[in-house]
Amino acid sequence: LKDRYLLQERIGELRARTFLLWGQGDRIFDVSAVDAVRARLQQVNVLPDVGHLPMMEAPKEASRLYAAFLSP
């Protein structure tokens, strides 16, 4: 754990346009962390009734959101 860091300490290092997809019911990374990064990312999406793996739990919605983000 010596190399552990907090997300909000490193998020400012991102230089690429960034998309975040988070499940409201994620029990590994609590959704409350979204507030710490929302202002620094271009697109933040929280899916209700979804856990840690939104691309597997809600594949149609996840792919729709990814495609919209990647579209010019």
PyMOL Python script that loads the backbone (N, CA, C, O; Angstrom):
from pymol import cmd

cmd.read_pdbstr("""\
ATOM      1  N   LEU A   1       0.804  -1.212   0.000  1.00  0.00           N
ATOM      2  CA  LEU A   1       0.000   0.000   0.000  1.00  0.00           C
ATOM      3  C   LEU A   1       0.840   1.267   0.000  1.00  0.00           C
ATOM      4  O   LEU A   1       0.287   2.365  -0.059  1.00  0.00           O
ATOM      5  N   LYS A   2       2.161   1.144   0.065  1.00  0.00           N
ATOM      6  CA  LYS A   2       2.993   2.345   0.129  1.00  0.00           C
ATOM      7  C   LYS A   2       2.849   3.223  -1.111  1.00  0.00           C
ATOM      8  O   LYS A   2       3.068   4.432  -1.031  1.00  0.00           O
ATOM      9  N   ASP A   3       2.488   2.646  -2.249  1.00  0.00           N
ATOM     10  CA  ASP A   3       2.329   3.415  -3.482  1.00  0.00           C
ATOM     11  C   ASP A   3       0.879   3.833  -3.718  1.00  0.00           C
ATOM     12  O   ASP A   3       0.535   4.319  -4.795  1.00  0.00           O
ATOM     13  N   ARG A   4       0.045   3.644  -2.723  1.00  0.00           N
ATOM     14  CA  ARG A   4      -1.372   3.998  -2.844  1.00  0.00           C
ATOM     15  C   ARG A   4      -1.517   5.512  -3.007  1.00  0.00           C
ATOM     16  O   ARG A   4      -0.763   6.281  -2.411  1.00  0.00           O
ATOM     17  N   TYR A   5      -2.461   5.920  -3.794  1.00  0.00           N
ATOM     18  CA  TYR A   5      -2.728   7.343  -3.969  1.00  0.00           C
ATOM     19  C   TYR A   5      -4.224   7.567  -4.061  1.00  0.00           C
ATOM     20  O   TYR A   5      -4.990   6.652  -4.365  1.00  0.00           O
ATOM     21  N   LEU A   6      -4.617   8.773  -3.797  1.00  0.00           N
ATOM     22  CA  LEU A   6      -6.026   9.129  -3.903  1.00  0.00           C
ATOM     23  C   LEU A   6      -6.312   9.650  -5.301  1.00  0.00           C
ATOM     24  O   LEU A   6      -5.510  10.381  -5.881  1.00  0.00           O
ATOM     25  N   LEU A   7      -7.440   9.272  -5.822  1.00  0.00           N
ATOM     26  CA  LEU A   7      -7.832   9.646  -7.176  1.00  0.00           C
ATOM     27  C   LEU A   7      -7.753  11.151  -7.393  1.00  0.00           C
ATOM     28  O   LEU A   7      -7.221  11.598  -8.409  1.00  0.00           O
ATOM     29  N   GLN A   8      -8.267  11.932  -6.466  1.00  0.00           N
ATOM     30  CA  GLN A   8      -8.291  13.382  -6.662  1.00  0.00           C
ATOM     31  C   GLN A   8      -6.888  13.989  -6.687  1.00  0.00           C
ATOM     32  O   GLN A   8      -6.716  15.103  -7.182  1.00  0.00           O
ATOM     33  N   GLU A   9      -5.880  13.281  -6.163  1.00  0.00           N
ATOM     34  CA  GLU A   9      -4.507  13.787  -6.209  1.00  0.00           C
ATOM     35  C   GLU A   9      -3.877  13.579  -7.584  1.00  0.00           C
ATOM     36  O   GLU A   9      -2.948  14.304  -7.942  1.00  0.00           O
ATOM     37  N   ARG A  10      -4.350  12.625  -8.350  1.00  0.00           N
ATOM     38  CA  ARG A  10      -3.739  12.284  -9.635  1.00  0.00           C
ATOM     39  C   ARG A  10      -4.578  12.681 -10.840  1.00  0.00           C
ATOM     40  O   ARG A  10      -4.063  12.725 -11.958  1.00  0.00           O
ATOM     41  N   ILE A  11      -5.835  12.965 -10.641  1.00  0.00           N
ATOM     42  CA  ILE A  11      -6.733  13.227 -11.769  1.00  0.00           C
ATOM     43  C   ILE A  11      -6.284  14.435 -12.590  1.00  0.00           C
ATOM     44  O   ILE A  11      -6.528  14.486 -13.796  1.00  0.00           O
ATOM     45  N   GLY A  12      -5.642  15.388 -11.960  1.00  0.00           N
ATOM     46  CA  GLY A  12      -5.160  16.571 -12.669  1.00  0.00           C
ATOM     47  C   GLY A  12      -4.054  16.278 -13.661  1.00  0.00           C
ATOM     48  O   GLY A  12      -3.750  17.125 -14.501  1.00  0.00           O
ATOM     49  N   GLU A  13      -3.441  15.108 -13.592  1.00  0.00           N
ATOM     50  CA  GLU A  13      -2.377  14.732 -14.517  1.00  0.00           C
ATOM     51  C   GLU A  13      -2.909  14.298 -15.882  1.00  0.00           C
ATOM     52  O   GLU A  13      -2.147  14.211 -16.845  1.00  0.00           O
ATOM     53  N   LEU A  14      -4.181  14.032 -15.967  1.00  0.00           N
ATOM     54  CA  LEU A  14      -4.765  13.614 -17.244  1.00  0.00           C
ATOM     55  C   LEU A  14      -4.711  14.759 -18.243  1.00  0.00           C
ATOM     56  O   LEU A  14      -5.095  15.886 -17.929  1.00  0.00           O
ATOM     57  N   ARG A  15      -4.239  14.470 -19.429  1.00  0.00           N
ATOM     58  CA  ARG A  15      -4.173  15.482 -20.484  1.00  0.00           C
ATOM     59  C   ARG A  15      -5.103  15.141 -21.649  1.00  0.00           C
ATOM     60  O   ARG A  15      -5.472  16.014 -22.435  1.00  0.00           O
ATOM     61  N   ALA A  16      -5.470  13.891 -21.751  1.00  0.00           N
ATOM     62  CA  ALA A  16      -6.353  13.456 -22.837  1.00  0.00           C
ATOM     63  C   ALA A  16      -7.809  13.695 -22.456  1.00  0.00           C
ATOM     64  O   ALA A  16      -8.166  13.685 -21.278  1.00  0.00           O
ATOM     65  N   ARG A  17      -8.624  13.906 -23.449  1.00  0.00           N
ATOM     66  CA  ARG A  17     -10.068  13.980 -23.246  1.00  0.00           C
ATOM     67  C   ARG A  17     -10.500  12.673 -22.586  1.00  0.00           C
ATOM     68  O   ARG A  17     -10.162  11.595 -23.075  1.00  0.00           O
ATOM     69  N   THR A  18     -11.233  12.756 -21.496  1.00  0.00           N
ATOM     70  CA  THR A  18     -11.486  11.569 -20.678  1.00  0.00           C
ATOM     71  C   THR A  18     -12.967  11.368 -20.409  1.00  0.00           C
ATOM     72  O   THR A  18     -13.709  12.318 -20.156  1.00  0.00           O
ATOM     73  N   PHE A  19     -13.374  10.125 -20.468  1.00  0.00           N
ATOM     74  CA  PHE A  19     -14.757   9.693 -20.265  1.00  0.00           C
ATOM     75  C   PHE A  19     -14.783   8.795 -19.036  1.00  0.00           C
ATOM     76  O   PHE A  19     -13.934   7.915 -18.894  1.00  0.00           O
ATOM     77  N   LEU A  20     -15.738   9.004 -18.157  1.00  0.00           N
ATOM     78  CA  LEU A  20     -15.870   8.175 -16.963  1.00  0.00           C
ATOM     79  C   LEU A  20     -17.258   7.557 -16.931  1.00  0.00           C
ATOM     80  O   LEU A  20     -18.267   8.251 -17.058  1.00  0.00           O
ATOM     81  N   LEU A  21     -17.291   6.260 -16.762  1.00  0.00           N
ATOM     82  CA  LEU A  21     -18.548   5.524 -16.646  1.00  0.00           C
ATOM     83  C   LEU A  21     -18.508   4.793 -15.312  1.00  0.00           C
ATOM     84  O   LEU A  21     -17.614   3.981 -15.073  1.00  0.00           O
ATOM     85  N   TRP A  22     -19.476   5.081 -14.440  1.00  0.00           N
ATOM     86  CA  TRP A  22     -19.464   4.543 -13.083  1.00  0.00           C
ATOM     87  C   TRP A  22     -20.840   3.975 -12.763  1.00  0.00           C
ATOM     88  O   TRP A  22     -21.862   4.542 -13.150  1.00  0.00           O
ATOM     89  N   GLY A  23     -20.855   2.868 -12.065  1.00  0.00           N
ATOM     90  CA  GLY A  23     -22.110   2.288 -11.625  1.00  0.00           C
ATOM     91  C   GLY A  23     -22.516   2.845 -10.264  1.00  0.00           C
ATOM     92  O   GLY A  23     -21.710   2.886  -9.334  1.00  0.00           O
ATOM     93  N   GLN A  24     -23.746   3.265 -10.160  1.00  0.00           N
ATOM     94  CA  GLN A  24     -24.272   3.824  -8.902  1.00  0.00           C
ATOM     95  C   GLN A  24     -24.094   2.840  -7.743  1.00  0.00           C
ATOM     96  O   GLN A  24     -23.879   3.252  -6.603  1.00  0.00           O
ATOM     97  N   GLY A  25     -24.182   1.547  -8.037  1.00  0.00           N
ATOM     98  CA  GLY A  25     -24.090   0.531  -6.997  1.00  0.00           C
ATOM     99  C   GLY A  25     -22.712  -0.105  -6.870  1.00  0.00           C
ATOM    100  O   GLY A  25     -22.588  -1.188  -6.298  1.00  0.00           O
ATOM    101  N   ASP A  26     -21.665   0.551  -7.396  1.00  0.00           N
ATOM    102  CA  ASP A  26     -20.305   0.009  -7.325  1.00  0.00           C
ATOM    103  C   ASP A  26     -19.902  -0.163  -5.866  1.00  0.00           C
ATOM    104  O   ASP A  26     -19.900   0.801  -5.100  1.00  0.00           O
ATOM    105  N   ARG A  27     -19.565  -1.381  -5.487  1.00  0.00           N
ATOM    106  CA  ARG A  27     -19.189  -1.655  -4.100  1.00  0.00           C
ATOM    107  C   ARG A  27     -17.678  -1.753  -3.942  1.00  0.00           C
ATOM    108  O   ARG A  27     -17.194  -2.003  -2.839  1.00  0.00           O
ATOM    109  N   ILE A  28     -16.927  -1.562  -5.014  1.00  0.00           N
ATOM    110  CA  ILE A  28     -15.468  -1.567  -4.947  1.00  0.00           C
ATOM    111  C   ILE A  28     -14.954  -0.130  -4.878  1.00  0.00           C
ATOM    112  O   ILE A  28     -14.128   0.198  -4.026  1.00  0.00           O
ATOM    113  N   PHE A  29     -15.440   0.715  -5.766  1.00  0.00           N
ATOM    114  CA  PHE A  29     -15.119   2.147  -5.752  1.00  0.00           C
ATOM    115  C   PHE A  29     -16.425   2.899  -5.570  1.00  0.00           C
ATOM    116  O   PHE A  29     -17.227   3.002  -6.498  1.00  0.00           O
ATOM    117  N   ASP A  30     -16.630   3.412  -4.394  1.00  0.00           N
ATOM    118  CA  ASP A  30     -17.903   4.064  -4.090  1.00  0.00           C
ATOM    119  C   ASP A  30     -18.158   5.237  -5.023  1.00  0.00           C
ATOM    120  O   ASP A  30     -17.252   6.008  -5.340  1.00  0.00           O
ATOM    121  N   VAL A  31     -19.388   5.356  -5.449  1.00  0.00           N
ATOM    122  CA  VAL A  31     -19.790   6.393  -6.398  1.00  0.00           C
ATOM    123  C   VAL A  31     -19.584   7.807  -5.842  1.00  0.00           C
ATOM    124  O   VAL A  31     -19.562   8.765  -6.614  1.00  0.00           O
ATOM    125  N   SER A  32     -19.435   7.955  -4.547  1.00  0.00           N
ATOM    126  CA  SER A  32     -19.198   9.286  -3.977  1.00  0.00           C
ATOM    127  C   SER A  32     -17.904   9.905  -4.493  1.00  0.00           C
ATOM    128  O   SER A  32     -17.746  11.125  -4.435  1.00  0.00           O
ATOM    129  N   ALA A  33     -16.983   9.098  -4.991  1.00  0.00           N
ATOM    130  CA  ALA A  33     -15.732   9.622  -5.546  1.00  0.00           C
ATOM    131  C   ALA A  33     -15.951  10.407  -6.829  1.00  0.00           C
ATOM    132  O   ALA A  33     -15.087  11.184  -7.235  1.00  0.00           O
ATOM    133  N   VAL A  34     -17.089  10.216  -7.466  1.00  0.00           N
ATOM    134  CA  VAL A  34     -17.384  10.945  -8.702  1.00  0.00           C
ATOM    135  C   VAL A  34     -17.314  12.454  -8.461  1.00  0.00           C
ATOM    136  O   VAL A  34     -16.840  13.195  -9.322  1.00  0.00           O
ATOM    137  N   ASP A  35     -17.771  12.903  -7.323  1.00  0.00           N
ATOM    138  CA  ASP A  35     -17.761  14.336  -7.031  1.00  0.00           C
ATOM    139  C   ASP A  35     -16.351  14.907  -7.064  1.00  0.00           C
ATOM    140  O   ASP A  35     -16.172  16.067  -7.438  1.00  0.00           O
ATOM    141  N   ALA A  36     -15.352  14.129  -6.686  1.00  0.00           N
ATOM    142  CA  ALA A  36     -13.968  14.603  -6.659  1.00  0.00           C
ATOM    143  C   ALA A  36     -13.390  14.786  -8.055  1.00  0.00           C
ATOM    144  O   ALA A  36     -12.429  15.536  -8.224  1.00  0.00           O
ATOM    145  N   VAL A  37     -13.949  14.122  -9.052  1.00  0.00           N
ATOM    146  CA  VAL A  37     -13.385  14.172 -10.403  1.00  0.00           C
ATOM    147  C   VAL A  37     -14.286  14.837 -11.437  1.00  0.00           C
ATOM    148  O   VAL A  37     -13.835  15.162 -12.535  1.00  0.00           O
ATOM    149  N   ARG A  38     -15.525  15.037 -11.102  1.00  0.00           N
ATOM    150  CA  ARG A  38     -16.501  15.542 -12.079  1.00  0.00           C
ATOM    151  C   ARG A  38     -16.051  16.843 -12.761  1.00  0.00           C
ATOM    152  O   ARG A  38     -16.222  16.987 -13.971  1.00  0.00           O
ATOM    153  N   ALA A  39     -15.499  17.757 -12.034  1.00  0.00           N
ATOM    154  CA  ALA A  39     -15.117  19.053 -12.599  1.00  0.00           C
ATOM    155  C   ALA A  39     -13.902  18.967 -13.518  1.00  0.00           C
ATOM    156  O   ALA A  39     -13.651  19.891 -14.292  1.00  0.00           O
ATOM    157  N   ARG A  40     -13.147  17.873 -13.446  1.00  0.00           N
ATOM    158  CA  ARG A  40     -11.911  17.773 -14.220  1.00  0.00           C
ATOM    159  C   ARG A  40     -12.003  16.868 -15.436  1.00  0.00           C
ATOM    160  O   ARG A  40     -11.048  16.755 -16.204  1.00  0.00           O
ATOM    161  N   LEU A  41     -13.146  16.224 -15.613  1.00  0.00           N
ATOM    162  CA  LEU A  41     -13.316  15.330 -16.754  1.00  0.00           C
ATOM    163  C   LEU A  41     -14.359  15.867 -17.708  1.00  0.00           C
ATOM    164  O   LEU A  41     -15.273  16.585 -17.302  1.00  0.00           O
ATOM    165  N   GLN A  42     -14.224  15.519 -18.983  1.00  0.00           N
ATOM    166  CA  GLN A  42     -15.125  16.033 -19.999  1.00  0.00           C
ATOM    167  C   GLN A  42     -16.511  15.403 -19.912  1.00  0.00           C
ATOM    168  O   GLN A  42     -17.514  16.068 -20.171  1.00  0.00           O
ATOM    169  N   GLN A  43     -16.570  14.127 -19.549  1.00  0.00           N
ATOM    170  CA  GLN A  43     -17.876  13.470 -19.493  1.00  0.00           C
ATOM    171  C   GLN A  43     -17.882  12.453 -18.362  1.00  0.00           C
ATOM    172  O   GLN A  43     -17.043  11.554 -18.312  1.00  0.00           O
ATOM    173  N   VAL A  44     -18.836  12.609 -17.461  1.00  0.00           N
ATOM    174  CA  VAL A  44     -19.007  11.686 -16.340  1.00  0.00           C
ATOM    175  C   VAL A  44     -20.425  11.133 -16.411  1.00  0.00           C
ATOM    176  O   VAL A  44     -21.393  11.890 -16.480  1.00  0.00           O
ATOM    177  N   ASN A  45     -20.538   9.820 -16.392  1.00  0.00           N
ATOM    178  CA  ASN A  45     -21.836   9.160 -16.457  1.00  0.00           C
ATOM    179  C   ASN A  45     -21.951   8.179 -15.304  1.00  0.00           C
ATOM    180  O   ASN A  45     -21.068   7.344 -15.106  1.00  0.00           O
ATOM    181  N   VAL A  46     -23.023   8.273 -14.549  1.00  0.00           N
ATOM    182  CA  VAL A  46     -23.300   7.333 -13.468  1.00  0.00           C
ATOM    183  C   VAL A  46     -24.566   6.581 -13.850  1.00  0.00           C
ATOM    184  O   VAL A  46     -25.620   7.179 -14.067  1.00  0.00           O
ATOM    185  N   LEU A  47     -24.446   5.265 -13.929  1.00  0.00           N
ATOM    186  CA  LEU A  47     -25.584   4.444 -14.323  1.00  0.00           C
ATOM    187  C   LEU A  47     -26.283   3.885 -13.090  1.00  0.00           C
ATOM    188  O   LEU A  47     -25.648   3.234 -12.260  1.00  0.00           O
ATOM    189  N   PRO A  48     -27.576   4.132 -12.964  1.00  0.00           N
ATOM    190  CA  PRO A  48     -28.328   3.581 -11.831  1.00  0.00           C
ATOM    191  C   PRO A  48     -28.472   2.064 -11.968  1.00  0.00           C
ATOM    192  O   PRO A  48     -28.439   1.527 -13.076  1.00  0.00           O
ATOM    193  N   ASP A  49     -28.628   1.399 -10.864  1.00  0.00           N
ATOM    194  CA  ASP A  49     -28.846  -0.055 -10.845  1.00  0.00           C
ATOM    195  C   ASP A  49     -27.723  -0.834 -11.516  1.00  0.00           C
ATOM    196  O   ASP A  49     -27.951  -1.912 -12.064  1.00  0.00           O
ATOM    197  N   VAL A  50     -26.509  -0.289 -11.473  1.00  0.00           N
ATOM    198  CA  VAL A  50     -25.338  -0.933 -12.061  1.00  0.00           C
ATOM    199  C   VAL A  50     -24.232  -0.919 -11.014  1.00  0.00           C
ATOM    200  O   VAL A  50     -24.125   0.022 -10.227  1.00  0.00           O
ATOM    201  N   GLY A  51     -23.411  -1.968 -11.006  1.00  0.00           N
ATOM    202  CA  GLY A  51     -22.327  -2.078 -10.042  1.00  0.00           C
ATOM    203  C   GLY A  51     -20.983  -1.699 -10.632  1.00  0.00           C
ATOM    204  O   GLY A  51     -20.861  -0.687 -11.323  1.00  0.00           O
ATOM    205  N   HIS A  52     -19.962  -2.527 -10.353  1.00  0.00           N
ATOM    206  CA  HIS A  52     -18.574  -2.223 -10.715  1.00  0.00           C
ATOM    207  C   HIS A  52     -18.248  -2.414 -12.193  1.00  0.00           C
ATOM    208  O   HIS A  52     -17.254  -1.872 -12.677  1.00  0.00           O
ATOM    209  N   LEU A  53     -19.063  -3.168 -12.911  1.00  0.00           N
ATOM    210  CA  LEU A  53     -18.758  -3.467 -14.318  1.00  0.00           C
ATOM    211  C   LEU A  53     -19.887  -3.024 -15.245  1.00  0.00           C
ATOM    212  O   LEU A  53     -20.610  -3.863 -15.782  1.00  0.00           O
ATOM    213  N   PRO A  54     -20.045  -1.721 -15.436  1.00  0.00           N
ATOM    214  CA  PRO A  54     -21.158  -1.235 -16.250  1.00  0.00           C
ATOM    215  C   PRO A  54     -21.157  -1.775 -17.671  1.00  0.00           C
ATOM    216  O   PRO A  54     -22.223  -1.973 -18.254  1.00  0.00           O
ATOM    217  N   MET A  55     -19.976  -2.019 -18.242  1.00  0.00           N
ATOM    218  CA  MET A  55     -19.936  -2.516 -19.615  1.00  0.00           C
ATOM    219  C   MET A  55     -20.437  -3.945 -19.736  1.00  0.00           C
ATOM    220  O   MET A  55     -20.799  -4.395 -20.823  1.00  0.00           O
ATOM    221  N   MET A  56     -20.458  -4.666 -18.601  1.00  0.00           N
ATOM    222  CA  MET A  56     -21.004  -6.026 -18.609  1.00  0.00           C
ATOM    223  C   MET A  56     -22.432  -6.059 -18.070  1.00  0.00           C
ATOM    224  O   MET A  56     -23.239  -6.882 -18.503  1.00  0.00           O
ATOM    225  N   GLU A  57     -22.743  -5.182 -17.142  1.00  0.00           N
ATOM    226  CA  GLU A  57     -24.062  -5.178 -16.515  1.00  0.00           C
ATOM    227  C   GLU A  57     -25.101  -4.418 -17.338  1.00  0.00           C
ATOM    228  O   GLU A  57     -26.292  -4.727 -17.286  1.00  0.00           O
ATOM    229  N   ALA A  58     -24.651  -3.443 -18.084  1.00  0.00           N
ATOM    230  CA  ALA A  58     -25.553  -2.645 -18.932  1.00  0.00           C
ATOM    231  C   ALA A  58     -24.846  -2.370 -20.265  1.00  0.00           C
ATOM    232  O   ALA A  58     -24.562  -1.216 -20.588  1.00  0.00           O
ATOM    233  N   PRO A  59     -24.565  -3.421 -21.036  1.00  0.00           N
ATOM    234  CA  PRO A  59     -23.753  -3.252 -22.242  1.00  0.00           C
ATOM    235  C   PRO A  59     -24.340  -2.320 -23.291  1.00  0.00           C
ATOM    236  O   PRO A  59     -23.597  -1.585 -23.942  1.00  0.00           O
ATOM    237  N   LYS A  60     -25.640  -2.333 -23.465  1.00  0.00           N
ATOM    238  CA  LYS A  60     -26.237  -1.459 -24.483  1.00  0.00           C
ATOM    239  C   LYS A  60     -26.092   0.008 -24.095  1.00  0.00           C
ATOM    240  O   LYS A  60     -25.723   0.841 -24.924  1.00  0.00           O
ATOM    241  N   GLU A  61     -26.378   0.320 -22.848  1.00  0.00           N
ATOM    242  CA  GLU A  61     -26.266   1.711 -22.394  1.00  0.00           C
ATOM    243  C   GLU A  61     -24.805   2.144 -22.365  1.00  0.00           C
ATOM    244  O   GLU A  61     -24.488   3.263 -22.767  1.00  0.00           O
ATOM    245  N   ALA A  62     -23.919   1.285 -21.902  1.00  0.00           N
ATOM    246  CA  ALA A  62     -22.499   1.613 -21.856  1.00  0.00           C
ATOM    247  C   ALA A  62     -21.960   1.873 -23.267  1.00  0.00           C
ATOM    248  O   ALA A  62     -21.251   2.856 -23.485  1.00  0.00           O
ATOM    249  N   SER A  63     -22.286   1.011 -24.211  1.00  0.00           N
ATOM    250  CA  SER A  63     -21.790   1.199 -25.576  1.00  0.00           C
ATOM    251  C   SER A  63     -22.392   2.438 -26.224  1.00  0.00           C
ATOM    252  O   SER A  63     -21.718   3.116 -26.999  1.00  0.00           O
ATOM    253  N   ARG A  64     -23.637   2.741 -25.922  1.00  0.00           N
ATOM    254  CA  ARG A  64     -24.257   3.961 -26.455  1.00  0.00           C
ATOM    255  C   ARG A  64     -23.508   5.191 -25.947  1.00  0.00           C
ATOM    256  O   ARG A  64     -23.218   6.106 -26.718  1.00  0.00           O
ATOM    257  N   LEU A  65     -23.197   5.213 -24.658  1.00  0.00           N
ATOM    258  CA  LEU A  65     -22.481   6.351 -24.070  1.00  0.00           C
ATOM    259  C   LEU A  65     -21.057   6.474 -24.609  1.00  0.00           C
ATOM    260  O   LEU A  65     -20.600   7.574 -24.919  1.00  0.00           O
ATOM    261  N   TYR A  66     -20.356   5.342 -24.720  1.00  0.00           N
ATOM    262  CA  TYR A  66     -19.008   5.360 -25.287  1.00  0.00           C
ATOM    263  C   TYR A  66     -19.040   5.865 -26.735  1.00  0.00           C
ATOM    264  O   TYR A  66     -18.232   6.713 -27.114  1.00  0.00           O
ATOM    265  N   ALA A  67     -19.952   5.356 -27.525  1.00  0.00           N
ATOM    266  CA  ALA A  67     -20.048   5.771 -28.932  1.00  0.00           C
ATOM    267  C   ALA A  67     -20.350   7.264 -29.039  1.00  0.00           C
ATOM    268  O   ALA A  67     -19.783   7.948 -29.891  1.00  0.00           O
ATOM    269  N   ALA A  68     -21.225   7.770 -28.198  1.00  0.00           N
ATOM    270  CA  ALA A  68     -21.533   9.204 -28.235  1.00  0.00           C
ATOM    271  C   ALA A  68     -20.317  10.023 -27.866  1.00  0.00           C
ATOM    272  O   ALA A  68     -20.087  11.078 -28.456  1.00  0.00           O
ATOM    273  N   PHE A  69     -19.543   9.572 -26.919  1.00  0.00           N
ATOM    274  CA  PHE A  69     -18.333  10.292 -26.515  1.00  0.00           C
ATOM    275  C   PHE A  69     -17.284  10.278 -27.623  1.00  0.00           C
ATOM    276  O   PHE A  69     -16.587  11.271 -27.828  1.00  0.00           O
ATOM    277  N   LEU A  70     -17.169   9.170 -28.334  1.00  0.00           N
ATOM    278  CA  LEU A  70     -16.150   9.041 -29.373  1.00  0.00           C
ATOM    279  C   LEU A  70     -16.551   9.652 -30.708  1.00  0.00           C
ATOM    280  O   LEU A  70     -15.705   9.837 -31.584  1.00  0.00           O
ATOM    281  N   SER A  71     -17.812   9.961 -30.868  1.00  0.00           N
ATOM    282  CA  SER A  71     -18.275  10.568 -32.124  1.00  0.00           C
ATOM    283  C   SER A  71     -17.782  11.991 -32.234  1.00  0.00           C
ATOM    284  O   SER A  71     -17.757  12.732 -31.252  1.00  0.00           O
ATOM    285  N   PRO A  72     -17.388  12.367 -33.440  1.00  0.00           N
ATOM    286  CA  PRO A  72     -16.889  13.761 -33.622  1.00  0.00           C
ATOM    287  C   PRO A  72     -17.982  14.793 -33.453  1.00  0.00           C
ATOM    288  O   PRO A  72     -17.724  15.991 -33.574  1.00  0.00           O
TER     289      PRO A  72
END
""", "prot")
cmd.dss("prot")
cmd.show_as("cartoon", "prot")
cmd.util.cbc("prot")
cmd.orient("prot")
